[in-house]
C-alpha cells in the first residue's frame, strides 16, 4: 500500500472532521492533505457516506496488518 493511502486510511480513522470533509468535498480535501486526487480515487469516493468510508478504511488497515 502506498504511503498516501496509508496516511489517508489513518486520517479517516482518527479524524472525524477529515472524514466528513472527504465525503463532502473529496477533491479539495485530498489536495489540502497533500494527496493527488486521481480520477480513480475520486470515483471511489463518489457517493460514499462517512460510515462506509470508515468501514472501507478499517478493512484496508486490517488487510495491511495481515501482511
Jmol script that loads the backbone (N, CA, C; Angstrom):
load data "model"
ATOM      1  N   UNK A   1       0.855  -1.174   0.000  1.00  0.00           N
ATOM      2  CA  UNK A   1       0.000   0.000   0.000  1.00  0.00           C
ATOM      3  C   UNK A   1       0.895   1.228   0.000  1.00  0.00           C
ATOM      4  N   UNK A   2       0.548   2.205  -0.818  1.00  0.00           N
ATOM      5  CA  UNK A   2       1.339   3.418  -0.906  1.00  0.00           C
ATOM      6  C   UNK A   2       1.230   4.269   0.344  1.00  0.00           C
ATOM      7  N   UNK A   3       2.224   5.111   0.532  1.00  0.00           N
ATOM      8  CA  UNK A   3       2.253   5.986   1.707  1.00  0.00           C
ATOM      9  C   UNK A   3       1.033   6.893   1.750  1.00  0.00           C
ATOM     10  N   UNK A   4       0.596   7.397   0.584  1.00  0.00           N
ATOM     11  CA  UNK A   4      -0.582   8.264   0.553  1.00  0.00           C
ATOM     12  C   UNK A   4      -1.820   7.528   1.051  1.00  0.00           C
ATOM     13  N   UNK A   5      -1.985   6.290   0.621  1.00  0.00           N
ATOM     14  CA  UNK A   5      -3.154   5.518   1.029  1.00  0.00           C
ATOM     15  C   UNK A   5      -3.082   5.205   2.515  1.00  0.00           C
ATOM     16  N   UNK A   6      -1.906   4.858   3.006  1.00  0.00           N
ATOM     17  CA  UNK A   6      -1.747   4.591   4.437  1.00  0.00           C
ATOM     18  C   UNK A   6      -2.094   5.827   5.255  1.00  0.00           C
ATOM     19  N   UNK A   7      -1.613   6.991   4.816  1.00  0.00           N
ATOM     20  CA  UNK A   7      -1.905   8.227   5.524  1.00  0.00           C
ATOM     21  C   UNK A   7      -3.397   8.519   5.473  1.00  0.00           C
ATOM     22  N   UNK A   8      -4.001   8.312   4.312  1.00  0.00           N
ATOM     23  CA  UNK A   8      -5.423   8.570   4.139  1.00  0.00           C
ATOM     24  C   UNK A   8      -6.252   7.673   5.055  1.00  0.00           C
ATOM     25  N   UNK A   9      -5.925   6.399   5.106  1.00  0.00           N
ATOM     26  CA  UNK A   9      -6.638   5.456   5.970  1.00  0.00           C
ATOM     27  C   UNK A   9      -6.517   5.878   7.428  1.00  0.00           C
ATOM     28  N   UNK A  10      -5.309   6.195   7.866  1.00  0.00           N
ATOM     29  CA  UNK A  10      -5.106   6.621   9.249  1.00  0.00           C
ATOM     30  C   UNK A  10      -5.876   7.881   9.583  1.00  0.00           C
ATOM     31  N   UNK A  11      -5.877   8.826   8.670  1.00  0.00           N
ATOM     32  CA  UNK A  11      -6.563  10.099   8.911  1.00  0.00           C
ATOM     33  C   UNK A  11      -8.079   9.903   8.949  1.00  0.00           C
ATOM     34  N   UNK A  12      -8.610   9.059   8.074  1.00  0.00           N
ATOM     35  CA  UNK A  12     -10.046   8.776   8.086  1.00  0.00           C
ATOM     36  C   UNK A  12     -10.447   8.158   9.420  1.00  0.00           C
ATOM     37  N   UNK A  13      -9.632   7.234   9.915  1.00  0.00           N
ATOM     38  CA  UNK A  13      -9.952   6.530  11.155  1.00  0.00           C
ATOM     39  C   UNK A  13      -9.794   7.404  12.396  1.00  0.00           C
ATOM     40  N   UNK A  14      -8.896   8.377  12.346  1.00  0.00           N
ATOM     41  CA  UNK A  14      -8.599   9.146  13.556  1.00  0.00           C
ATOM     42  C   UNK A  14      -9.190  10.549  13.585  1.00  0.00           C
ATOM     43  N   UNK A  15      -9.704  11.035  12.457  1.00  0.00           N
ATOM     44  CA  UNK A  15     -10.143  12.429  12.376  1.00  0.00           C
ATOM     45  C   UNK A  15     -11.535  12.500  11.742  1.00  0.00           C
ATOM     46  N   UNK A  16     -12.543  12.594  12.593  1.00  0.00           N
ATOM     47  CA  UNK A  16     -13.935  12.629  12.134  1.00  0.00           C
ATOM     48  C   UNK A  16     -14.197  13.795  11.180  1.00  0.00           C
ATOM     49  N   UNK A  17     -13.639  14.963  11.491  1.00  0.00           N
ATOM     50  CA  UNK A  17     -13.849  16.136  10.630  1.00  0.00           C
ATOM     51  C   UNK A  17     -13.242  15.918   9.244  1.00  0.00           C
ATOM     52  N   UNK A  18     -12.068  15.290   9.201  1.00  0.00           N
ATOM     53  CA  UNK A  18     -11.442  14.991   7.910  1.00  0.00           C
ATOM     54  C   UNK A  18     -12.314  14.030   7.110  1.00  0.00           C
ATOM     55  N   UNK A  19     -12.812  12.986   7.756  1.00  0.00           N
ATOM     56  CA  UNK A  19     -13.657  12.004   7.071  1.00  0.00           C
ATOM     57  C   UNK A  19     -14.907  12.678   6.506  1.00  0.00           C
ATOM     58  N   UNK A  20     -15.524  13.553   7.293  1.00  0.00           N
ATOM     59  CA  UNK A  20     -16.716  14.260   6.830  1.00  0.00           C
ATOM     60  C   UNK A  20     -16.385  15.193   5.665  1.00  0.00           C
ATOM     61  N   UNK A  21     -15.258  15.891   5.753  1.00  0.00           N
ATOM     62  CA  UNK A  21     -14.843  16.789   4.672  1.00  0.00           C
ATOM     63  C   UNK A  21     -14.529  15.996   3.411  1.00  0.00           C
ATOM     64  N   UNK A  22     -13.934  14.825   3.577  1.00  0.00           N
ATOM     65  CA  UNK A  22     -13.588  13.984   2.435  1.00  0.00           C
ATOM     66  C   UNK A  22     -14.844  13.538   1.689  1.00  0.00           C
ATOM     67  N   UNK A  23     -15.887  13.228   2.435  1.00  0.00           N
ATOM     68  CA  UNK A  23     -17.152  12.832   1.822  1.00  0.00           C
ATOM     69  C   UNK A  23     -17.816  14.036   1.147  1.00  0.00           C
ATOM     70  N   UNK A  24     -17.784  15.188   1.808  1.00  0.00           N
ATOM     71  CA  UNK A  24     -18.460  16.383   1.290  1.00  0.00           C
ATOM     72  C   UNK A  24     -17.758  16.982   0.078  1.00  0.00           C
ATOM     73  N   UNK A  25     -16.431  17.001   0.112  1.00  0.00           N
ATOM     74  CA  UNK A  25     -15.672  17.628  -0.976  1.00  0.00           C
ATOM     75  C   UNK A  25     -14.337  16.906  -1.139  1.00  0.00           C
ATOM     76  N   UNK A  26     -14.366  15.727  -1.756  1.00  0.00           N
ATOM     77  CA  UNK A  26     -13.161  14.897  -1.825  1.00  0.00           C
ATOM     78  C   UNK A  26     -11.963  15.563  -2.497  1.00  0.00           C
ATOM     79  N   UNK A  27     -12.185  16.243  -3.614  1.00  0.00           N
ATOM     80  CA  UNK A  27     -11.058  16.798  -4.371  1.00  0.00           C
ATOM     81  C   UNK A  27     -10.268  17.807  -3.542  1.00  0.00           C
ATOM     82  N   UNK A  28     -10.945  18.793  -2.978  1.00  0.00           N
ATOM     83  CA  UNK A  28     -10.208  19.815  -2.228  1.00  0.00           C
ATOM     84  C   UNK A  28      -9.648  19.261  -0.923  1.00  0.00           C
ATOM     85  N   UNK A  29     -10.354  18.324  -0.291  1.00  0.00           N
ATOM     86  CA  UNK A  29      -9.859  17.734   0.955  1.00  0.00           C
ATOM     87  C   UNK A  29      -8.585  16.939   0.703  1.00  0.00           C
ATOM     88  N   UNK A  30      -8.558  16.173  -0.378  1.00  0.00           N
ATOM     89  CA  UNK A  30      -7.348  15.426  -0.726  1.00  0.00           C
ATOM     90  C   UNK A  30      -6.198  16.376  -1.042  1.00  0.00           C
ATOM     91  N   UNK A  31      -6.479  17.415  -1.816  1.00  0.00           N
ATOM     92  CA  UNK A  31      -5.436  18.389  -2.156  1.00  0.00           C
ATOM     93  C   UNK A  31      -4.869  19.046  -0.904  1.00  0.00           C
ATOM     94  N   UNK A  32      -5.743  19.427   0.033  1.00  0.00           N
ATOM     95  CA  UNK A  32      -5.288  20.046   1.279  1.00  0.00           C
ATOM     96  C   UNK A  32      -4.441  19.089   2.106  1.00  0.00           C
ATOM     97  N   UNK A  33      -4.699  17.783   1.969  1.00  0.00           N
ATOM     98  CA  UNK A  33      -3.933  16.772   2.706  1.00  0.00           C
ATOM     99  C   UNK A  33      -2.645  16.396   1.980  1.00  0.00           C
ATOM    100  N   UNK A  34      -2.434  16.981   0.797  1.00  0.00           N
ATOM    101  CA  UNK A  34      -1.219  16.690   0.045  1.00  0.00           C
ATOM    102  C   UNK A  34      -1.287  15.407  -0.760  1.00  0.00           C
ATOM    103  N   UNK A  35      -2.506  14.953  -1.043  1.00  0.00           N
ATOM    104  CA  UNK A  35      -2.706  13.727  -1.812  1.00  0.00           C
ATOM    105  C   UNK A  35      -3.305  14.098  -3.162  1.00  0.00           C
ATOM    106  N   UNK A  36      -2.707  13.572  -4.233  1.00  0.00           N
ATOM    107  CA  UNK A  36      -3.221  13.860  -5.570  1.00  0.00           C
ATOM    108  C   UNK A  36      -4.592  13.210  -5.749  1.00  0.00           C
ATOM    109  N   UNK A  37      -5.607  13.999  -6.057  1.00  0.00           N
ATOM    110  CA  UNK A  37      -6.953  13.443  -6.248  1.00  0.00           C
ATOM    111  C   UNK A  37      -7.103  12.820  -7.635  1.00  0.00           C
ATOM    112  N   UNK A  38      -6.649  11.580  -7.773  1.00  0.00           N
ATOM    113  CA  UNK A  38      -6.716  10.898  -9.065  1.00  0.00           C
ATOM    114  C   UNK A  38      -8.173  10.605  -9.434  1.00  0.00           C
ATOM    115  N   UNK A  39      -8.402  10.376 -10.701  1.00  0.00           N
ATOM    116  CA  UNK A  39      -9.745  10.049 -11.179  1.00  0.00           C
ATOM    117  C   UNK A  39     -10.260   8.803 -10.465  1.00  0.00           C
ATOM    118  N   UNK A  40      -9.419   7.781 -10.340  1.00  0.00           N
ATOM    119  CA  UNK A  40      -9.830   6.538  -9.675  1.00  0.00           C
ATOM    120  C   UNK A  40     -10.221   6.778  -8.224  1.00  0.00           C
ATOM    121  N   UNK A  41      -9.435   7.576  -7.520  1.00  0.00           N
ATOM    122  CA  UNK A  41      -9.720   7.850  -6.117  1.00  0.00           C
ATOM    123  C   UNK A  41     -11.008   8.652  -5.977  1.00  0.00           C
ATOM    124  N   UNK A  42     -11.186   9.649  -6.811  1.00  0.00           N
ATOM    125  CA  UNK A  42     -12.410  10.451  -6.757  1.00  0.00           C
ATOM    126  C   UNK A  42     -13.638   9.610  -7.094  1.00  0.00           C
ATOM    127  N   UNK A  43     -13.510   8.710  -8.066  1.00  0.00           N
ATOM    128  CA  UNK A  43     -14.629   7.819  -8.402  1.00  0.00           C
ATOM    129  C   UNK A  43     -14.946   6.883  -7.240  1.00  0.00           C
ATOM    130  N   UNK A  44     -13.921   6.404  -6.553  1.00  0.00           N
ATOM    131  CA  UNK A  44     -14.129   5.511  -5.411  1.00  0.00           C
ATOM    132  C   UNK A  44     -14.846   6.225  -4.268  1.00  0.00           C
ATOM    133  N   UNK A  45     -14.604   7.515  -4.127  1.00  0.00           N
ATOM    134  CA  UNK A  45     -15.207   8.286  -3.042  1.00  0.00           C
ATOM    135  C   UNK A  45     -16.586   8.835  -3.396  1.00  0.00           C
ATOM    136  N   UNK A  46     -16.950   8.800  -4.663  1.00  0.00           N
ATOM    137  CA  UNK A  46     -18.216   9.370  -5.110  1.00  0.00           C
ATOM    138  C   UNK A  46     -19.402   8.628  -4.498  1.00  0.00           C
ATOM    139  N   UNK A  47     -20.245   9.347  -3.775  1.00  0.00           N
ATOM    140  CA  UNK A  47     -21.455   8.773  -3.207  1.00  0.00           C
ATOM    141  C   UNK A  47     -21.262   7.967  -1.936  1.00  0.00           C
ATOM    142  N   UNK A  48     -20.058   7.966  -1.386  1.00  0.00           N
ATOM    143  CA  UNK A  48     -19.772   7.205  -0.166  1.00  0.00           C
ATOM    144  C   UNK A  48     -20.138   8.053   1.047  1.00  0.00           C
ATOM    145  N   UNK A  49     -20.787   7.436   2.046  1.00  0.00           N
ATOM    146  CA  UNK A  49     -21.065   8.179   3.273  1.00  0.00           C
ATOM    147  C   UNK A  49     -19.941   7.943   4.283  1.00  0.00           C
ATOM    148  N   UNK A  50     -19.956   8.708   5.373  1.00  0.00           N
ATOM    149  CA  UNK A  50     -18.862   8.664   6.350  1.00  0.00           C
ATOM    150  C   UNK A  50     -18.708   7.272   6.945  1.00  0.00           C
ATOM    151  N   UNK A  51     -19.809   6.619   7.303  1.00  0.00           N
ATOM    152  CA  UNK A  51     -19.712   5.288   7.910  1.00  0.00           C
ATOM    153  C   UNK A  51     -19.116   4.273   6.940  1.00  0.00           C
ATOM    154  N   UNK A  52     -19.547   4.321   5.688  1.00  0.00           N
ATOM    155  CA  UNK A  52     -18.990   3.407   4.685  1.00  0.00           C
ATOM    156  C   UNK A  52     -17.510   3.689   4.469  1.00  0.00           C
ATOM    157  N   UNK A  53     -17.149   4.964   4.486  1.00  0.00           N
ATOM    158  CA  UNK A  53     -15.750   5.348   4.315  1.00  0.00           C
ATOM    159  C   UNK A  53     -14.895   4.796   5.452  1.00  0.00           C
ATOM    160  N   UNK A  54     -15.392   4.889   6.676  1.00  0.00           N
ATOM    161  CA  UNK A  54     -14.649   4.361   7.826  1.00  0.00           C
ATOM    162  C   UNK A  54     -14.538   2.841   7.762  1.00  0.00           C
ATOM    163  N   UNK A  55     -15.608   2.170   7.338  1.00  0.00           N
ATOM    164  CA  UNK A  55     -15.559   0.713   7.199  1.00  0.00           C
ATOM    165  C   UNK A  55     -14.528   0.308   6.150  1.00  0.00           C
ATOM    166  N   UNK A  56     -14.506   1.039   5.043  1.00  0.00           N
ATOM    167  CA  UNK A  56     -13.529   0.765   3.993  1.00  0.00           C
ATOM    168  C   UNK A  56     -12.108   0.980   4.509  1.00  0.00           C
ATOM    169  N   UNK A  57     -11.891   2.088   5.213  1.00  0.00           N
ATOM    170  CA  UNK A  57     -10.566   2.380   5.761  1.00  0.00           C
ATOM    171  C   UNK A  57     -10.147   1.306   6.758  1.00  0.00           C
ATOM    172  N   UNK A  58     -11.074   0.870   7.590  1.00  0.00           N
ATOM    173  CA  UNK A  58     -10.767  -0.169   8.571  1.00  0.00           C
ATOM    174  C   UNK A  58     -10.383  -1.472   7.877  1.00  0.00           C
ATOM    175  N   UNK A  59     -11.066  -1.807   6.796  1.00  0.00           N
ATOM    176  CA  UNK A  59     -10.734  -3.050   6.095  1.00  0.00           C
ATOM    177  C   UNK A  59      -9.358  -2.966   5.451  1.00  0.00           C
ATOM    178  N   UNK A  60      -8.974  -1.790   4.944  1.00  0.00           N
ATOM    179  CA  UNK A  60      -7.620  -1.624   4.419  1.00  0.00           C
ATOM    180  C   UNK A  60      -6.603  -1.809   5.538  1.00  0.00           C
ATOM    181  N   UNK A  61      -6.886  -1.252   6.706  1.00  0.00           N
ATOM    182  CA  UNK A  61      -5.983  -1.382   7.842  1.00  0.00           C
ATOM    183  C   UNK A  61      -5.826  -2.824   8.281  1.00  0.00           C
ATOM    184  N   UNK A  62      -6.928  -3.560   8.317  1.00  0.00           N
ATOM    185  CA  UNK A  62      -6.877  -4.970   8.704  1.00  0.00           C
ATOM    186  C   UNK A  62      -6.090  -5.778   7.681  1.00  0.00           C
ATOM    187  N   UNK A  63      -6.290  -5.492   6.410  1.00  0.00           N
ATOM    188  CA  UNK A  63      -5.556  -6.211   5.364  1.00  0.00           C
ATOM    189  C   UNK A  63      -4.064  -5.963   5.478  1.00  0.00           C
ATOM    190  N   UNK A  64      -3.660  -4.753   5.804  1.00  0.00           N
ATOM    191  CA  UNK A  64      -2.242  -4.447   5.947  1.00  0.00           C
ATOM    192  C   UNK A  64      -1.652  -5.141   7.167  1.00  0.00           C
ATOM    193  N   UNK A  65      -2.427  -5.241   8.248  1.00  0.00           N
ATOM    194  CA  UNK A  65      -1.941  -5.904   9.452  1.00  0.00           C
ATOM    195  C   UNK A  65      -1.707  -7.389   9.196  1.00  0.00           C
ATOM    196  N   UNK A  66      -2.466  -7.967   8.279  1.00  0.00           N
ATOM    197  CA  UNK A  66      -2.344  -9.393   7.976  1.00  0.00           C
ATOM    198  C   UNK A  66      -1.154  -9.700   7.080  1.00  0.00           C
ATOM    199  N   UNK A  67      -0.573  -8.680   6.462  1.00  0.00           N
ATOM    200  CA  UNK A  67       0.546  -8.904   5.527  1.00  0.00           C
ATOM    201  C   UNK A  67       1.828  -9.099   6.276  1.00  0.00           C
TER     202      UNK A  67
END
end "model"
wireframe off; spacefill off
backbone 0.3
color backbone group
